[in-house]
Amino acid sequence: MNAMYRREVVNRLAFIDTKLPGWVSMLSLIGLIVLWEVVCRVSSVPELYLPSPSAIVVTSWDMLVSGELLTNAQASLYRIGWGFVIGSAAGILLGLATGFFRLAEAVGNPLVHALYPIPKIALLPLIILWLGIGELSKVSIISLGVFFPVIINTYSGVKNVDPLLIKAAVAFRASRLSIIRKVILPGALPVIIAGLKLAAGTSLLLLVAAEMIAAKEGIGAMILHYGDLMLTTKLMVGVLALSLLGIAFNYLLNWLEKRLISWR
């Protein structure tokens, strides 16, 4: 009777434990692209409104060979790379401090909750006024957008660490630095990684906004330029580049999660 009950429970949970092969996700993406191509070929929609995937690929190759796409991509990678690193590092450090030290929590939390709801794009003109129209203002606005999701998630992760683990470390006379490094940081890592994933999307949004407003090079500036010229196929090349950048971000953070949180 017990064996039959256990078998029934296992069968009910089968949908949770089922692992699908990796080609399923790839097949869905390929299916979408094929449908898009078919619609463009059989319908009378002008290329101005909806260029076909094949046309976008051909144009992407031409822009890559000419060096235009690579130049703009390098400019965007420089800005988003530095902005993400600076913002996430500051968010993790201050999140650990506000989560562990009562004084830092009392001082920092009201400031974070007061500033977080402000749309960061609205601050871009002010940051350009303060820092100029160069790279510093673009990196700063991306860092600011990354900082808030990371500090909030880090703070939440620290607060959710099992207090018994901290008390055990204190009982063994561990220093505060050792408690943070060996107990709190590993316990908060899953929530921190989740914050980094949220911040990745925000960083792409702010990158495009900053480049459209105050840049001559970059994927965002390229999209705006070809949008003004109504060259939709080249505009879609920029959109495709942003999509690939987002996928690369996702894979990088998933790899980091597997390396740092191997016990999950």
N, C-alpha and C positions, 0 to 999 in steps of 0.2 A: 504493500500500500504506500509506504514511504517512498519507495523507488519510483512508483508511478507519479506521485505528487511532485517529486523533484524533477522528473522528466517533463511534466506539464509546465512547471515554473520556468525551466530552461527554454522550452518551446515558446513560451510567451515573451521571453526576453531575447529571442533570436533576432528580432528587428533592430535591437540596440547593438548587439555584438557583431552584426553582419558587416564585413569589410568588402567594399567594392573595389575592383581593380582600377588602377590609375587611368586606363584608357577610357573609362566612362566619362570622366570630366573632359578629356580631350575630344571625345566623340561629340559631346554636346556643343563644344565651341566650333568644331568643324562643321557641324550641321547648321549652326547659325550663319556661318560665313557662306556656306553653299546656298542657303535660302536667300541671303542678301544678294549674292551674285545672280541667282535666277531671277529675282524680282527686278533687278536692274536691266537684265537682258530682255525679258519678255514684256515688261511694262514700258510705258511711254514717258516715264519720269526723266526729265532732263538731268544731265550730269551735274549741272549747276546746283541742283538740290540734293541729289543722292549719287555720288560717284560709286562705281562698282569696286569691290575689293581688288580685283585684278588691276584696275587702273591705279588704285592707291599703291599697290605693290610696285608697279612699274615706275610710278612717279617717285616713290621712296628710294628706289635704286638709283634713279637719275640724280636725285638730290644728295644721295650718299656719295656717289662717284664725284660729283662736283665739289664736294666738301661742305656744302651749305648746311646739311643736316648734322654733320659731325661737329661743326663749329658751334651751332646753336645748342646741341646736346651737351657739349663740354661746358659751356657757360652755365647751363641749368644744373648740371651735376655738381659743379663747383659750389654754387649757391645753396642747393638743397643739402649737399653733403655736410658743409660746415654748419649750416643752420640746424640740421638735425642733430649733429654731434654735440654742439654747444648747448642747445635747448634741452636735450635728453640728459646730458651730464649734470647740468644745473638742476633739472627737475628731480633726478634721482638723489643727488646730494641733499638738497633742501627738503625733499620728501622724507628722507631718512631722519633728518634733524627734527622736523616738525612732528614726526611720529614717535620719536624716542625721547626728546627733551621737552619738558612741560613749558619752559620759557619760550622756546622756539615755536611751539604749538600756539601759545597764547598770542604771540606777536605776529606769526606768519599766517595763520589760518584766516583771520579777518581780511588781510590784504589779498590773499588768494581768492577768497569768495567774493570780494568786492570787484576785483579786476577780471576774473574769469568770464563773466557774462558779456563783457564788452567785445563786440566783433573786432577781431584783430585787423581786418581789412580797413575798418574805419580809422584805425590808428596810423595807417600807412602814410597819409599826407603829413601828419605831424612828425613821424619818424624821418621822413625825407627832409622836412624843414630843419630838424635837429642835426641829422647826420649827413645830409647831402644826398645827391642822386646817384652816388657810386655804389660799389658792391656792399659797403658796410650797412646801408639801410636795408638792402634786400635780405642779407644774411640775418640781420637783427629781427626783421618782422617774421621770418621763418622760425628763428629761435624762439621768439615770443609765443608763436602759435604752438610749437612743440612742447614748450615748457609746462603749460598748464595741465594738459591731460596726463603728462608724466608725473608731475608733483602730486596731483590728486590721487592717481592710482598708487603711487609709491606710499603715500601717507595711509591710504586704505589698506594696503598690503601689510604695512608695519603693524597697524592696529589689529589686524586679524591673525597675527602670529600667536600661537598657543602660549598663554602666560606661564604655563608650567615649564615650558622649555627655557624661558628667560629666568625663572626662579631657580631651576636646576643649574643653569650656568652661573648665576650669582652664588649659589651654595658651594660651587666648586671654585669660588674666588676668581672668576674670570673678570678681566677688566672690561670697561664700557666699550672700548674699541673692539675687543674680541667678541663681545656679545653681539655688537652690530654686524661684524664681519662674518661670524660663524653661525649665528642663530637667526638674527632678524633678516639680514639680506637674503639668505637662501630661502627662508620661509615666505618672504614677500615677492620673490622673483616671478612666480606665475602672474601676479597682478601687475607687476612692473612691465613685463613683456606685453601684456594686454594693453597697457597704456602706451607703449611704444608703437603698437600696431594702429591704435587710434590716431596717434600723433603723425604717423606716416601719411595718412590721408589728408590731414590738416596741412602738412608741409607742402604737399603737391598743390593744394588749393591756393595757398598763400604765394607759392612760387609763381604760379601763372598770373595771379593778380599783380604781384610786384613787377613782373616782367612786362605785363601789358601797360602798366602805368609809367614805369621809369626804366626802360631798358631798350637798347638797340639790338642786342643779341640775346638769344635764349628761346626756348620752345614757345613760351607764352607770347613773346614779341613776334615770333614768326607766325603764330596763329592769328594774332591781331592784324599783322601786315597783309597776309593773304586773304583774310576776311574782308578787309577794306577794298582789296582788289577784286573780290568775288571769285577768287581762284579756289574753288571748294576742294578740289582734289589735293592740292598742296596744303590746304588747311587741315584736311583729314590726316595727312601725314604727321602733322604736329600732334593731333589727337591720338593717333596710333602710338607715337613716341611716348606720350604721357601714360598711355595704357601699359606699355611695355615697362616703363619705369616703375609703375605701381606694382606690376607682377614681380619685378626684380626685388623691390622692397619687401614684398610679402614672403618670397622665397628666402631672402636673407634673414628676416626675423624668425621665420619658422626653423631655419637651420640653427640660429642662435638659441632658440627655445629648446631644441633637442639637445644641443651641447651643454647648456647651462642647467636644464631641468631634466636630466637623464632618468631620474627616478619616477617620472610621471608615465 
